[in-house]
Amino acid sequence: MGASGVLMLLVVSSLSLPLGSAGAAVSSTHLGLFHASSANWAGYAVKTTKGTVTDVQGSWIVPKVSCPSKGHLYSSFWVGIDGYGSSSVEQTGTDSDCNHGTPQYYAWFEFYPNPSRGTSLSIAVGDTMSADVSYSGGTFTTSITDVTTGKSYSASSTIKAARASAEWIAEAPSSFSGILPLANFGTAKFGFDSTNVSATCGATVSGTVHKLSGFSQLTPLTMVSRKGATKASPSSVSSDGTSFSVTWASSGP
């Protein structure tokens, strides 16, 4: 890949944990959920008993980024197992980034702590993406499909992991120096209501398939800056329990 250096940077970033969320959770009367703030994640996550998550599915529309004439900005959109309270993450997704005024779009996967990798998919703004992360017999498999073009990519790895959470996330990636500026992606739309992809968004836990609204411990995550200003926030889950959106507010830090 010509942008492999950037991808490796985003690889590290896309696997970063939701910084600050654990201590920031507060109870809310909205849908009876607990809300949490994070320095780098916006979307939804659910914690489960260790060793119970075997599959996570999701879909989204590749969002268009508005790029300033100068500077590098980044945004990642993904589904995964682990990472919310654990040190491993198994995930696949897409990026919508800015490179001195030029938008860049690409797909990737990662089995952290192993480095992330790019895929052979060529994606474009407005494409419908469908993604799945599954576990069976000690092996994790990530699959991502560009529904618009019909092209797909999958990869497998055998690693030790907790299998104790599932996520549907828009992220401000990180480098070794910290969280990177969040690209203005407008509104990212996840789930059946926007993508018409069935069996999404949801997860299989202890052998039972749940859509988002089926989790009593589902946590909405709002991305905030160091000063507490909102960077990106999720909508409520749709009435059919399958869909939501994340809206950009600021680049940070």
Secondary structure by P-SEA (a helix, b strand, c coil): ccaaaaaaaaaaaaacccccccccbbbbccccbbbbbbccccbbbbbccccccccccccccccccccccbbbbbcccccccccccccccccccccccccccbbbbbccccccccccccccccccccbbbbbbbbccccbbbbbbbccccccbbbbbbbcccccccccccccccccccccccccccccccccccccccccccccccccccccccccccbbbbbbbcccccccbbbcccccccccbbbbbccccc
